Amino acid sequence: MALWSQVLRSILMLGLEERIHYGKAAIGVTGIGDRAILAFADGTTAHADIVIGADGANSALRAHATPGREPVELPVAAIYGRSTIETLSKELSDSGVLALEGAPGRGAFFASMQYREAPKTAFGRLAPGANAPDDHDCVMWALTFPRSDAPAGQEPETLHAFARTLAADFHPVIRRMVEQGDPGSLIQTFMRAAQRPTTWTMPHVALLGDAAHLMPPFGAADGNTALRDAAVLAEKLRTLPPTQALAAYLKEMGAYAFKEVEASVKQVKRLTQTGQLAQWLMLRAMPRLHKRTV
């Protein structure tokens, strides 16, 4: 679990502590009559009126809910990390920046994360006794590169050395934050994109978030779309019988979520284009247009 997601995770768990079961990895789901049966890795099962697969990019339930629609691989990988907020100048301390290198697929992104109130203090005031994460202001950054260039090892030292190499030709600000990055925070990911489902095989099963609409992070819509999923699904369940609620949710979610998937995939294609005209548009024309319109 990346450190910068622990605060949101802790907030979402408030009030559910007694209903969360650990060590129960779901591996499949089947339907029987008007119920669903969820199978776990430890050999146990559970019966439910409905099952919501919110089990992330590597969802075990996706293949059961919408067979044959596993995400497709994209030609880009990334290393994510975090550094102290002090690595940014004051002018950039509340900014988000996307920088492109000349080579196709090479890019850098960073954004500051600053809390108005320390999480432990806020939890103590608003949710006394809750499990409060010990997080602090930081800079989240990512470096993108062609999938074929990815290092074989996943050890923090290997990823950090590779990240420093990737950052060598970027601005000193980016080089500094990568150099001073916390090795324990580094994660390498290979980007994939969901395929739009053609059918949902079980009326008692639905997917949410990355399990439903995995997308590359360009556009920063993946987390927001998952929260929208939760709001839409909750409203449907509040007003409709369970299976009707899931059907209505899946129809609405499919309409907005896959627009975001398609938009983010287009960004990847732009990032990886190799033609001289495409490179000129990405590295010269678009930055100038952005400067004039923002």
C-alpha positions in Angstrom: 0.0 0.0 0.0 1.6 3.3 -1.1 2.0 5.7 1.8 0.1 8.5 0.1 -3.1 6.3 -0.1 -3.2 5.3 3.5 -5.1 8.4 4.7 -7.9 7.8 2.2 -7.9 4.1 3.0 -8.2 4.9 6.8 -11.1 7.3 6.1 -13.0 4.8 4.0 -12.7 2.2 6.7 -14.2 4.3 9.5 -17.2 2.6 10.9 -16.5 -0.7 9.1 -13.8 -2.0 11.4 -15.9 -4.9 12.7 -17.1 -5.9 9.2 -13.6 -6.1 7.6 -12.0 -9.6 7.5 -8.3 -10.0 6.7 -6.6 -13.0 5.1 -9.7 -13.7 3.0 -8.4 -13.2 -0.6 -11.3 -13.7 -3.0 -10.5 -16.0 -6.0 -13.8 -16.5 -7.7 -17.6 -16.0 -7.7 -20.4 -18.1 -9.0 -24.2 -17.7 -9.1 -26.8 -20.0 -7.7 -30.4 -19.1 -7.9 -30.9 -15.6 -6.6 -27.6 -15.6 -4.7 -23.9 -15.3 -5.3 -21.2 -17.6 -3.8 -17.8 -16.0 -3.2 -14.8 -18.4 -3.0 -11.7 -17.6 -1.0 -8.1 -18.7 -1.2 -8.3 -20.5 2.1 -10.9 -22.9 0.7 -13.9 -21.2 2.4 -17.0 -19.7 0.7 -19.6 -17.1 1.6 -23.1 -16.6 0.2 -24.3 -13.1 -0.6 -27.2 -11.2 -2.2 -24.7 -9.2 -4.3 -20.9 -9.1 -4.7 -19.0 -6.0 -5.6 -15.5 -6.7 -6.9 -13.4 -3.7 -5.9 -10.2 -5.8 -5.9 -8.0 -3.6 -8.0 -6.0 -3.8 -11.2 -5.3 -7.5 -10.8 -8.9 -8.4 -9.9 -9.6 -12.1 -9.5 -13.3 -11.5 -9.9 -13.1 -9.7 -13.3 -12.8 -12.8 -15.3 -15.9 -14.2 -13.7 -18.0 -11.1 -14.0 -17.0 -10.2 -17.6 -15.1 -13.1 -19.3 -12.6 -12.4 -22.0 -12.2 -8.8 -21.2 -9.0 -8.7 -19.3 -7.0 -5.4 -19.5 -4.6 -5.0 -22.5 -0.9 -4.2 -22.0 0.3 -0.7 -23.0 3.9 0.0 -24.2 4.7 2.2 -21.1 5.9 1.5 -17.6 6.5 3.8 -14.7 8.3 4.1 -11.4 6.4 6.0 -8.6 8.1 7.5 -5.6 7.9 10.2 -3.0 10.2 12.8 -1.5 10.0 15.4 1.2 8.2 18.6 0.4 11.5 20.5 1.0 12.8 19.2 -2.4 10.4 21.7 -4.1 10.9 25.4 -4.3 8.3 27.6 -2.8 7.0 28.5 -6.3 6.3 24.8 -7.1 5.1 23.7 -3.6 1.4 23.7 -4.6 1.9 22.6 -8.2 1.5 19.6 -10.4 3.9 19.3 -13.4 4.2 17.0 -16.4 7.5 17.1 -18.2 8.4 15.3 -21.4 11.8 14.2 -22.6 12.8 13.9 -26.2 12.6 10.1 -26.4 9.2 8.5 -27.0 7.7 7.2 -23.8 10.0 9.2 -21.5 8.3 11.6 -19.1 8.1 12.8 -15.5 5.3 14.0 -13.3 5.2 15.4 -9.8 2.6 16.9 -7.5 2.8 18.2 -4.0 0.6 16.6 -1.3 0.1 19.0 1.7 -2.4 18.5 4.5 -4.2 21.5 6.1 -4.1 19.5 9.3 -1.8 16.6 10.2 -3.8 13.3 9.7 -3.2 12.2 13.3 -4.5 15.5 14.6 -7.5 15.4 12.3 -8.4 11.8 13.2 -8.0 12.6 16.9 -10.5 15.5 16.6 -13.0 13.9 14.2 -12.7 10.2 14.8 -11.2 9.6 18.3 -9.9 6.0 18.7 -9.7 5.3 14.9 -6.5 4.0 13.4 -4.9 7.2 12.2 -2.0 7.0 9.6 1.1 8.8 10.5 1.5 10.7 7.2 3.1 14.1 6.4 3.5 16.6 3.5 5.4 15.2 0.6 6.0 15.2 -3.2 4.6 12.3 -5.2 6.5 11.8 -8.5 6.6 9.3 -11.3 8.9 8.6 -14.2 7.6 7.0 -17.4 9.6 4.9 -19.9 9.1 2.3 -22.6 8.0 -1.1 -21.1 10.9 -2.8 -22.9 13.4 -0.7 -20.9 12.1 -1.8 -17.4 14.7 -3.2 -15.0 14.3 -6.9 -14.2 14.7 -6.4 -10.4 12.1 -4.9 -8.1 14.4 -4.3 -5.2 14.3 -0.6 -3.9 18.0 -0.1 -4.6 17.5 -1.3 -8.2 14.5 0.9 -8.8 16.1 3.9 -7.3 19.3 3.5 -9.4 17.2 3.1 -12.5 15.0 6.2 -11.6 18.2 8.3 -11.1 19.3 7.3 -14.6 15.9 8.1 -16.1 16.0 11.6 -14.4 19.5 12.5 -15.5 18.3 14.6 -18.5 15.5 16.4 -16.7 15.4 19.7 -14.9 17.5 19.9 -11.7 14.2 20.0 -9.6 13.2 16.6 -10.9 16.7 15.2 -10.5 16.8 16.4 -6.9 13.5 14.9 -5.9 14.3 11.6 -7.5 17.8 11.6 -5.9 16.3 12.3 -2.5 13.4 10.0 -2.9 12.5 7.5 -0.2 13.7 4.1 -1.6 11.0 2.3 0.4 8.3 4.1 -1.4 9.3 3.2 -4.9 6.9 1.1 -7.0 7.3 -0.1 -10.6 4.1 -0.6 -12.6 3.4 -1.7 -16.1 0.5 0.2 -17.6 -2.6 -1.6 -18.8 -6.1 -0.4 -19.9 -9.4 -2.1 -19.4 -11.5 -3.3 -22.3 -15.2 -2.2 -22.4 -17.3 -5.1 -21.3 -19.7 -6.6 -23.8 -21.7 -8.6 -21.2 -22.0 -9.0 -17.5 -22.5 -12.7 -16.8 -24.0 -12.6 -13.4 -26.8 -10.3 -12.3 -25.6 -10.4 -8.6 -22.0 -9.3 -9.4 -20.6 -5.9 -10.3 -17.1 -4.4 -10.4 -15.9 -1.0 -9.1 -12.7 1.1 -9.6 -9.7 -0.4 -11.2 -11.3 -3.8 -11.3 -13.9 -2.4 -13.7 -12.0 0.3 -15.7 -8.3 0.1 -15.2 -6.6 3.0 -17.0 -3.2 4.6 -17.2 -2.8 7.6 -14.9 -2.6 10.2 -17.6 -5.4 12.6 -16.9 -5.5 11.7 -13.2 -9.1 10.4 -13.5 -8.7 6.8 -12.2 -9.2 7.6 -8.5 -11.9 10.2 -9.1 -13.8 7.7 -11.3 -13.6 5.1 -8.6 -15.1 7.5 -6.1 -17.8 8.4 -8.6 -18.5 4.6 -9.0 -19.1 4.3 -5.2 -21.5 7.3 -5.1 -23.5 6.0 -8.1 -23.7 2.5 -6.8 -24.7 3.6 -3.3 -27.5 5.7 -4.8 -28.8 2.8 -7.0 -28.7 0.4 -4.0 -30.6 2.9 -1.9 -33.5 3.3 -4.4 -33.7 0.0 -6.3 -33.9 -3.8 -5.6 -30.3 -5.2 -5.5 -30.1 -6.8 -9.0 -31.9 -3.9 -10.6 -29.5 -1.5 -8.8 -26.4 -3.4 -10.1 -27.8 -3.3 -13.7 -28.5 0.4 -13.5 -25.1 1.1 -12.0 -23.2 -0.9 -14.6 -25.0 0.9 -17.4 -24.2 4.3 -16.0 -20.7 3.5 -15.0 -19.9 2.1 -18.4 -20.9 5.3 -20.1 -18.7 7.7 -18.1 -15.8 5.4 -17.0 -14.8 4.2 -20.5 -14.7 7.7 -21.8 -11.9 8.3 -19.3 -10.2 5.0 -20.2 -10.2 6.0 -23.9 -8.9 9.5 -23.2 -6.0 8.2 -21.0 -5.0 5.6 -23.7 -4.9 8.4 -26.3 -2.5 10.3 -24.0 -0.2 7.2 -23.9 -0.3 7.0 -27.7 0.7 10.6 -27.9 3.6 10.0 -25.4 4.9 7.1 -27.4 4.7 8.4 -31.0 8.0 8.3 -32.8 7.4 10.4 -36.0 9.0 13.8 -36.2 5.7 15.6 -36.7 4.2 13.9 -33.6 7.3 14.7 -31.5 7.2 18.4 -32.6 3.5 18.6 -31.7 4.1 17.1 -28.2 7.3 18.9 -27.4 6.9 22.3 -29.1 3.3 23.1 -30.3 1.3 21.8 -27.3 3.4 23.5 -24.6 3.1 26.8 -26.5 -0.6 26.4 -26.9 -0.9 25.5 -23.2 1.0 28.6 -22.1 -1.3 30.8 -24.2 -4.6 29.3 -22.9 -4.0 28.6 -19.2 
